Amino acid sequence: MTTTRRSVLAGAAIAASLALSPAFAQAPTEIELFFPVPVDGQLARDMATMIKEFNETHPAIKATPVYTGSYDETLIKTRAAMKAGKPPAAAIMSANFLLDLKIEGEIQPLDGLIKADGKSNDQFMGQFFPALYGNAVLDRSVYGVPFHNSTPLLYINADHFKEAGLDPDKLPTTWEEFAAAAKKLTKREGDRVTRWGITMPSNYDYGGWILQALTQSNGGQWFNVDYGGEVYYNSPSMLGALTFWSDLVAKAKVHPAGVQAGGAVSSAFLSGQSSMVLLSTGSLTHIRSNAKFPYKVAFVPRNVKNEVPIGGASLVIPTGVEGARREAAWTLINWLTAPEKSGWWSRATGYFAPNMAAYDLPEMKEFLAKNPDAGIAVKQLAFAKPWFATYKTVPVRKAIEDELQAVLSGKKSPKEALVAAQKTADEVMRPYVEQTALKLPTN
């Protein structure tokens, strides 16, 4: 064999060995997932567990979960990352932000990715509960994949009910029963309240959601579900809802005054300082794990009809994410929302599983048999409608929440608060309205 031929063969052998060496293997596609923790519990640790398993089973992708705070903070940080030219490959975004993100061109439709998988949009969305479509499908395009979702629930302390002469197996279904139970459950020592009958969160984001639930259960609609430039703050149904909440505080004195944060509300319930609370389904695992007393959950009480807003979050892909990162993000999104993982996340957190097939799995059936409280939110889905979503969702929402907090603090009447909220919201939405509904043909 000639020296030249030996050299060629040796070189080929070295090249082959280098190609097989891990050091020269193709590096995995690195992506970030921005995620919020909007309720009580150990969601951050649960997410770390999920992503660790994903990375172990998908060696071509390296996903890094990035905790980004509340829903509002996640929106701010995602937009900041996009402005800096470094958008996360995927984000778990409050479902009611999607319309605003679409209007601003900040998230991309997923239709092409769905089509590449051999499915139509209807086939893809058909795996999820129909009540979720309104906050995911916009102008017939899919912009978000439901990940964890919720409805508000009534939580009650069964021991307190028995002590007050109430039947914990017959929970309040109407506002009248709700208010009457709260009166019996409230305990006082002189003028000092030692136990509240009912407490509801009124901090930013949570407060608007609870007020929307009360408004819808009073027969009203919070916003125009077909157009992002209209809200109905100054309406009879919302006036009734806000007055009902205000009366629980100022007249019946069965609800604490002032702003009540979500975490403080769940703590008051767990410590026995409040007998009833309205909280997210997403708090269910936290309550179940920490309650030292028997509790029950039920639908949000109605005045006119049973109806509540959807809550929770969807997975989105920001504008600017392309190529291998986009494909990797789509792989992660499909993995996170498949029946098995959707069910696991539901059991770990308390959110209901958006993927309907999760409830057909043996482990989910076994879980529901042991924890029937987890099935209440699923049953309430029959009465659920889209979550408030408009142009500039956050400031439009804060317009009513500022006024809600003023009412609960005794600074304004419900009527004057709603007039002010409507005025502020209209001003925030005006640029969009002028470019859409009020943009008329010139003569």
C-alpha positions as CSV (number, residue, x, y, z in Angstrom):
1,M,0.0,0.0,0.0
2,T,1.4,3.4,-0.9
3,T,2.2,6.0,1.6
4,T,-0.4,8.3,0.0
5,R,-3.2,5.7,0.2
6,R,-2.3,4.9,3.9
7,S,-2.6,8.6,4.6
8,V,-6.0,8.9,3.0
9,L,-7.4,5.9,4.9
10,A,-6.0,7.2,8.2
11,G,-7.5,10.6,7.6
12,A,-10.9,9.0,6.8
13,A,-10.7,6.9,10.0
14,I,-9.9,10.0,12.1
15,A,-12.8,11.9,10.4
16,A,-15.2,9.1,11.1
17,S,-14.2,8.9,14.8
18,L,-14.5,12.7,15.2
19,A,-18.0,12.6,13.6
20,L,-19.1,10.0,16.1
21,S,-17.6,11.8,19.1
22,P,-20.1,13.6,21.4
23,A,-18.0,16.7,21.2
24,F,-18.6,16.9,17.5
25,A,-22.3,15.8,17.6
26,Q,-24.8,18.4,16.6
27,A,-25.6,20.7,19.5
28,P,-29.2,20.6,20.7
29,T,-31.6,23.5,19.8
30,E,-31.8,25.7,22.9
31,I,-35.1,27.3,23.7
32,E,-36.5,29.2,26.7
33,L,-40.0,28.9,28.1
34,F,-41.3,31.9,30.0
35,F,-43.9,30.8,32.6
36,P,-45.8,32.5,35.4
37,V,-47.0,31.3,38.8
38,P,-50.4,33.1,39.2
39,V,-51.7,31.1,42.2
40,D,-50.6,29.4,45.4
41,G,-48.6,26.3,45.5
42,Q,-45.4,24.8,44.1
43,L,-46.0,25.4,40.4
44,A,-42.4,26.5,39.8
45,R,-41.1,23.1,41.1
46,D,-43.7,21.2,39.1
47,M,-42.7,23.0,35.9
48,A,-39.0,22.2,36.6
49,T,-40.0,18.5,36.9
50,M,-41.9,18.7,33.6
51,I,-39.1,20.4,31.6
52,K,-36.5,18.0,33.0
53,E,-38.5,15.0,31.7
54,F,-39.0,16.8,28.3
55,N,-35.2,17.3,28.0
56,E,-34.4,13.7,28.9
57,T,-36.8,12.4,26.3
58,H,-35.9,15.0,23.6
59,P,-32.1,15.1,23.4
60,A,-32.2,17.3,20.2
61,I,-33.8,20.1,22.3
62,K,-32.6,21.8,25.4
63,A,-35.5,23.7,27.0
64,T,-34.9,26.1,29.9
65,P,-37.9,27.2,32.1
66,V,-37.7,30.8,33.1
67,Y,-40.0,31.9,35.9
68,T,-41.4,35.3,35.0
69,G,-43.7,36.2,38.0
70,S,-47.4,36.9,37.7
71,Y,-49.4,36.9,34.4
72,D,-49.0,40.7,34.1
73,E,-45.2,40.5,34.8
74,T,-44.9,37.7,32.2
75,L,-46.5,39.9,29.6
76,I,-44.1,42.8,30.5
77,K,-41.0,40.5,30.4
78,T,-42.0,38.8,27.2
79,R,-42.5,42.2,25.5
80,A,-39.1,43.4,26.8
81,A,-37.4,40.3,25.5
82,M,-39.0,40.8,22.1
83,K,-38.0,44.5,22.0
84,A,-34.4,43.4,22.8
85,G,-34.5,41.0,19.9
86,K,-34.4,37.9,22.1
87,P,-37.9,36.6,22.4
88,P,-38.4,33.3,24.2
89,A,-39.3,30.4,21.9
90,A,-42.5,29.9,23.8
91,A,-44.4,31.5,26.7
92,I,-47.2,30.5,28.9
93,M,-49.4,33.6,28.6
94,S,-52.6,34.6,30.3
95,A,-55.3,33.4,27.9
96,N,-57.0,36.8,27.8
97,F,-53.8,38.6,26.6
98,L,-53.8,36.8,23.3
99,L,-56.2,39.2,21.5
100,D,-54.1,42.2,22.5
101,L,-50.9,40.4,21.5
102,K,-52.4,39.6,18.1
103,I,-53.6,43.2,17.5
104,E,-50.0,44.4,18.3
105,G,-48.5,41.7,16.1
106,E,-46.5,40.2,19.0
107,I,-47.6,36.5,18.6
108,Q,-47.7,34.4,15.5
109,P,-50.5,32.2,14.3
110,L,-49.9,28.5,14.6
111,D,-51.9,27.4,11.5
112,G,-48.9,26.5,9.5
113,L,-47.4,24.3,12.2
114,I,-50.8,22.6,12.6
115,K,-51.1,22.0,8.9
116,A,-47.6,20.6,8.7
117,D,-48.7,18.0,11.2
118,G,-51.5,17.0,8.8
119,K,-54.4,18.5,10.8
120,S,-56.9,21.3,10.2
121,N,-57.4,23.9,12.9
122,D,-60.7,22.4,13.8
123,Q,-59.1,19.0,14.2
124,F,-56.4,20.4,16.4
125,M,-58.6,22.4,18.6
126,G,-61.1,19.5,18.8
127,Q,-58.9,17.9,21.5
128,F,-59.7,20.8,23.9
129,F,-62.9,21.7,25.8
130,P,-65.0,24.0,23.5
131,A,-65.3,26.7,26.3
132,L,-61.6,27.4,25.7
133,Y,-61.8,28.3,22.0
134,G,-62.8,32.0,22.5
135,N,-59.4,32.8,24.1
136,A,-57.3,30.7,21.7
137,V,-58.9,31.0,18.2
138,L,-58.9,34.6,16.8
139,D,-60.2,35.4,13.3
140,R,-60.3,31.6,12.7
141,S,-56.6,31.3,13.3
142,V,-55.1,29.4,16.3
143,Y,-52.9,31.8,18.3
144,G,-52.6,29.9,21.6
145,V,-52.7,26.3,22.8
146,P,-54.6,25.8,26.1
147,F,-52.2,24.7,28.8
148,H,-53.7,25.2,32.2
149,N,-57.1,26.6,32.7
150,S,-59.5,27.4,35.5
151,T,-62.8,28.8,36.5
152,P,-63.6,30.5,39.9
153,L,-64.9,28.1,42.5
154,L,-66.7,28.6,45.8
155,Y,-64.7,26.9,48.6
156,I,-66.4,26.3,52.0
157,N,-65.2,25.1,55.5
158,A,-67.5,22.2,56.2
159,D,-66.9,22.4,60.0
160,H,-67.9,26.0,60.1
161,F,-71.1,25.2,58.1
162,K,-72.1,22.6,60.7
163,E,-71.2,24.9,63.6
164,A,-73.5,27.6,62.1
165,G,-76.4,25.2,61.6
166,L,-75.8,25.0,57.8
167,D,-75.7,21.8,55.8
168,P,-72.3,21.4,54.1
169,D,-73.9,19.0,51.6
170,K,-76.2,21.8,50.4
171,L,-73.9,24.7,49.4
172,P,-75.2,28.1,48.3
173,T,-76.4,28.2,44.7
174,T,-77.9,31.7,44.6
175,W,-76.7,35.1,45.8
176,E,-79.5,35.1,48.3
177,E,-78.3,31.8,49.8
178,F,-74.7,33.0,49.6
179,A,-75.3,36.2,51.5
180,A,-77.5,34.4,54.1
181,A,-74.8,31.8,54.7
182,A,-72.1,34.5,55.0
183,K,-74.2,36.2,57.7
184,K,-74.5,33.0,59.8
185,L,-70.9,32.1,59.4
186,T,-69.5,35.5,60.4
187,K,-68.4,35.6,64.1
188,R,-67.9,38.7,66.2
189,E,-66.6,39.7,69.6
190,G,-68.3,43.1,70.2
191,D,-67.5,45.2,67.1
192,R,-64.5,43.0,66.2
193,V,-64.9,40.3,63.6
194,T,-63.1,37.1,64.5
195,R,-64.2,35.1,61.4
196,W,-65.5,36.4,58.1
197,G,-68.3,34.7,56.3
198,I,-66.9,35.3,52.9
199,T,-63.7,36.7,51.4
200,M,-63.0,37.3,47.7
201,P,-59.7,38.5,46.1
202,S,-59.7,42.1,44.8
203,N,-56.1,42.6,43.9
204,Y,-55.1,43.4,40.3
205,D,-55.9,40.7,37.8
206,Y,-57.7,38.5,40.3
207,G,-60.2,41.1,41.3
208,G,-61.3,41.8,37.7
209,W,-61.8,38.1,37.1
210,I,-64.0,37.6,40.2
211,L,-66.0,40.7,39.3
212,Q,-66.5,39.3,35.8
213,A,-67.7,36.1,37.3
214,L,-70.3,38.0,39.4
215,T,-71.3,40.1,36.4
216,Q,-71.9,37.0,34.2
217,S,-73.8,35.3,37.0
218,N,-75.9,38.4,37.1
219,G,-76.8,37.9,33.4
220,G,-74.3,40.4,32.1
221,Q,-71.4,40.5,29.6
222,W,-68.2,42.2,30.6
223,F,-67.0,43.0,27.0
224,N,-67.8,42.6,23.3
225,V,-66.5,39.1,22.6
226,D,-66.5,39.9,18.8
227,Y,-64.7,43.2,18.9
228,G,-61.7,44.3,21.0
229,G,-62.8,47.9,21.5
230,E,-65.9,47.7,23.7
231,V,-66.5,47.0,27.4
232,Y,-69.7,47.2,29.3
233,Y,-68.6,48.5,32.7
234,N,-71.4,51.0,33.1
235,S,-74.2,48.5,32.7
236,P,-77.1,47.3,35.0
237,S,-75.6,43.8,35.3
238,M,-72.2,45.1,36.4
239,L,-73.8,47.6,38.7
240,G,-75.7,44.8,40.4
241,A,-72.6,42.7,40.7
242,L,-70.5,45.5,42.2
243,T,-73.2,46.6,44.5
244,F,-73.7,43.0,45.8
245,W,-70.0,42.8,46.6
246,S,-70.0,46.3,48.2
247,D,-73.0,45.4,50.3
248,L,-71.3,42.3,51.7
249,V,-68.6,44.7,53.0
250,A,-70.4,47.9,53.9
251,K,-73.9,46.8,54.9
252,A,-73.9,43.1,55.9
253,K,-70.3,43.4,57.2
254,V,-69.6,39.7,56.4
255,H,-66.6,40.5,54.1
256,P,-63.5,42.4,55.0
257,A,-63.1,45.9,53.7
258,G,-60.2,47.0,51.5
259,V,-58.1,45.2,48.9
260,Q,-57.7,41.4,49.5
261,A,-54.8,39.7,47.8
262,G,-55.3,36.2,46.4
263,G,-52.7,34.7,48.6
264,A,-54.1,36.4,51.7
265,V,-57.6,35.0,50.8
266,S,-56.4,31.4,50.6
267,S,-54.4,31.9,53.9
268,A,-57.5,33.3,55.6
269,F,-59.4,30.2,54.5
270,L,-56.7,27.8,55.6
271,S,-56.3,29.5,59.0
272,G,-60.1,29.4,59.7
273,Q,-60.4,33.2,59.5
274,S,-62.8,33.0,56.6
275,S,-65.5,30.3,56.2
276,M,-66.1,30.8,52.4
277,V,-63.9,32.1,49.6
278,L,-64.0,32.5,45.9
279,L,-60.7,31.3,44.4
280,S,-59.4,29.8,41.2
281,T,-59.5,26.1,40.5
282,G,-55.7,26.5,40.3
283,S,-55.7,26.9,44.1
284,L,-57.3,23.5,44.6
285,T,-54.1,21.4,45.1
286,H,-52.8,24.0,47.6
287,I,-56.0,24.0,49.6
288,R,-56.2,20.2,49.5
289,S,-52.6,19.8,50.7
290,N,-52.9,22.3,53.5
291,A,-56.4,22.3,54.8
292,K,-56.6,20.8,58.3
293,F,-60.4,20.6,58.1
294,P,-63.0,19.1,55.7
295,Y,-63.8,21.5,52.8
296,K,-66.1,21.4,49.8
297,V,-66.2,23.2,46.5
298,A,-69.1,24.3,44.3
299,F,-70.1,26.5,41.4
300,V,-70.0,30.3,41.8
301,P,-73.5,31.2,43.1
302,R,-75.8,32.9,40.6
303,N,-78.3,35.7,40.7
304,V,-79.7,35.4,37.1
305,K,-77.9,32.4,35.6
306,N,-74.9,30.1,36.0
307,E,-72.0,31.5,34.0
308,V,-68.4,32.2,34.8
309,P,-65.3,33.3,32.8
310,I,-62.5,30.9,31.7
311,G,-59.2,31.7,33.4
312,G,-55.7,30.3,33.1
313,A,-53.1,30.3,30.4
314,S,-52.2,29.2,26.9
315,L,-48.9,28.5,25.2
316,V,-47.9,31.0,22.5
317,I,-45.0,31.5,20.1
318,P,-43.8,35.1,19.9
319,T,-43.3,36.9,16.6
320,G,-39.6,36.6,15.5
321,V,-39.2,33.0,16.6
322,E,-38.3,31.1,13.4
323,G,-36.5,28.0,12.1
324,A,-35.3,25.3,14.4
325,R,-36.3,27.3,17.5
326,R,-39.9,27.5,16.2
327,E,-40.0,23.8,15.5
328,A,-38.5,23.0,18.9
329,A,-41.1,25.3,20.6
330,W,-43.9,23.5,18.7
331,T,-42.5,20.1,19.8
332,L,-42.5,21.4,23.5
333,I,-46.0,22.8,23.2
334,N,-47.5,19.6,21.8
335,W,-45.7,17.5,24.5
336,L,-46.9,19.8,27.3
337,T,-50.6,19.7,26.1
338,A,-50.8,16.0,25.3
339,P,-53.4,14.0,27.4
340,E,-50.8,12.4,29.7
341,K,-48.9,15.6,30.6
342,S,-52.1,17.7,30.7
343,G,-53.5,15.2,33.2
344,W,-50.3,15.1,35.2
345,W,-50.2,18.9,35.4
346,S,-53.9,19.0,36.5
347,R,-53.3,16.6,39.3
348,A,-50.2,18.4,40.4
349,T,-51.6,21.9,40.4
350,G,-55.4,21.9,40.6
351,Y,-56.0,23.5,37.2
352,F,-58.3,21.4,35.1
353,A,-56.8,19.6,32.1
354,P,-57.7,21.4,28.8
355,N,-57.2,18.3,26.8
356,M,-60.4,16.3,27.1
357,A,-58.7,12.9,26.5
358,A,-56.8,13.4,29.8
359,Y,-60.0,12.5,31.6
360,D,-60.2,9.1,29.8
361,L,-56.9,8.0,31.2
362,P,-57.0,5.4,34.1
363,E,-54.8,7.5,36.4
364,M,-57.2,10.5,35.9
365,K,-60.2,8.4,36.6
366,E,-58.6,7.1,39.7
367,F,-57.6,10.6,40.9
368,L,-61.2,11.9,40.4
369,A,-62.6,9.0,42.3
370,K,-60.4,9.9,45.3
371,N,-60.8,13.7,44.8
372,P,-64.2,14.5,43.5
373,D,-63.7,18.2,44.2
374,A,-61.4,18.3,41.1
375,G,-64.4,17.5,38.9
376,I,-66.4,20.5,39.9
377,A,-64.6,22.9,37.7
378,V,-64.9,20.5,34.8
379,K,-68.6,20.4,35.3
380,Q,-68.8,24.2,35.5
381,L,-67.2,24.4,32.0
382,A,-70.7,23.8,30.6
383,F,-71.5,27.3,31.9
384,A,-68.1,29.0,31.0
385,K,-67.5,31.8,28.5
386,P,-64.4,33.6,27.3
387,W,-62.3,35.6,29.6
388,F,-62.2,39.4,29.2
389,A,-60.0,40.3,26.3
390,T,-59.6,43.7,24.5
391,Y,-57.1,46.0,22.9
392,K,-54.7,47.0,25.8
393,T,-56.2,44.3,28.0
394,V,-54.2,45.2,31.1
395,P,-54.9,48.9,31.4
396,V,-58.5,48.4,30.4
397,R,-58.8,45.8,33.1
398,K,-57.1,48.0,35.6
399,A,-59.6,50.8,34.9
400,I,-62.3,48.7,36.5
401,E,-60.0,47.2,39.2
402,D,-59.0,50.6,40.4
403,E,-62.6,51.5,40.9
404,L,-63.5,48.1,42.5
405,Q,-60.8,48.7,45.1
406,A,-62.1,52.2,45.7
407,V,-65.6,50.8,46.3
408,L,-64.4,48.1,48.6
409,S,-62.4,50.7,50.6
410,G,-65.5,52.9,51.0
411,K,-64.1,55.7,48.9
412,K,-66.7,55.6,46.1
413,S,-70.2,54.3,45.4
414,P,-70.6,51.5,42.9
415,K,-72.4,53.8,40.4
416,E,-69.8,56.6,40.3
417,A,-67.1,54.0,40.2
418,L,-68.5,52.4,37.1
419,V,-69.0,55.7,35.3
420,A,-65.3,56.5,36.0
421,A,-64.2,53.0,34.9
422,Q,-66.1,53.2,31.6
423,K,-64.6,56.6,30.9
424,T,-61.0,55.5,31.5
425,A,-61.4,52.3,29.5
426,D,-62.9,54.1,26.6
427,E,-60.0,56.5,26.6
428,V,-57.5,53.6,26.6
429,M,-59.2,51.9,23.7
430,R,-59.8,55.0,21.6
431,P,-56.8,54.6,19.3
432,Y,-57.9,51.1,18.3
433,V,-61.5,52.2,18.0
434,E,-60.6,55.1,15.7
435,Q,-58.7,52.8,13.5
436,T,-61.4,50.2,13.3
437,A,-65.1,50.8,14.2
438,L,-64.9,54.5,13.7
439,K,-62.7,54.5,10.6
440,L,-65.3,55.3,8.0
441,P,-65.1,55.8,4.2
442,T,-64.5,59.3,3.2
443,N,-67.2,61.0,1.0
